[in-house]
Amino acid sequence: MRVIDRILGRRDDTEIAHRLHHLEHHHAVDVLTIPSSDVARRRLRATTVGGEEVAVALSRDQTLFDGAVLVLDEGHALVVRVGEQSWLRLVARDKADALELGYHAGNLHWRVRFDGEALLVALDGPVDDYLVRLGALATDGRLTHSVVDPVQAH
Amino acid sequence: MIQALKSEAALGPPSLATAARIGIGGPVGSGKTALIERLIPVLAGRGVDLAVVTNDLVTKEDAERLRRSGLIDPERVSAVEAGACPHTVIREDPTLNIAAGDTLEGRFPGLELLIFESGGDNLASTFSLDLVDWWIFVIDVAGGDDIPRKRGPGVLRCDLLVVNKTDLAPHVGVDLDSMLREARGVRSAKPVIATNARSGQGVDAVADAICRAVLFAP
């Protein structure tokens, strides 16, 4: 099993991009897809899109990212693709409900972003798992919810 | 172990990789320290060079227990006093634990595995992936067979769920098979292992899971 212990660079670094372009013509660029919830791991084993089982063992000062190049040699390259993060967009009906929503999000240690009057919650599971934790706020219609396209959330 | 794998694979430049870091969390009294006491000789027997960082609220009780155990060089055990909610130092701000791990790695070159034991907490406790690469959550049969149904983040999100104290099931009115079935049901495809840390039952399977996940054993 190939053990990868360092990130060689970014796929859009000029020199790397040139070499990747050449390898792509020979169908020699493999992809390692990492779910967004796993991108902070320094160590993991996974199977590439091309079917190779690899082990990642980075030093503590490196983290994976979308476009990280893990292998780059004469006849083969491996590039990381990070799965997109979905977000649950919650809009409270009024200020009192917004206060309550903020309390729940903090108490539940959810990862959040702010978007104007909306609270975006990083989805690491089914939407219903999140809504049920909000109790009456969700069941009494005191907030509206939608799932945000990952591209829009950036 | 990982060095051996690398030399077999002849992967070019020397490794910069540091020790694998795993977490072991779970409620008070579920058997986290007992599990570690069982894991140490099993992992050592497989040639894994390891050290432990314990977390307690305001004492070094778990670290002292491990240091006195005779199972591990006392110098290889560090203690972090959380001072407040135990999950804050493994999730919100794991700086103290990261520093303790870095110190142990500096002191013991060649270290392959660092085990971070959380202080006893509740079912919402989870580890930051800034601190660990992979983590175990330990619950126990005597805590009640309804624990998996409560869908706590610790139970749902851990990489491996350990259900400990299986020997107590008949004494506390728990249907172990049903409890394990429910645990697997809430965790999708993620693994669940039943253990009795007192007798050692199931500990080899936990060691297998650790070695496979972060030390890349076959």
Interface residues (C-beta under 8 A of the other chain):
Chain A: M1 R2 V3 D5 R6 D38 A40 R41 R42 R43 L44 R45 A55 A57 L58 S59 R60 L108 H109 D124 G125 D129
Chain B: I2 L5 K6 A9 L11 P13 S15 L16 A17 T18 A20 R21 R91 E92 I98 D102 A124 T126 S128 L129 D130 D133 W134 R151 P153 L156 R157 R212 A213 V214 F216
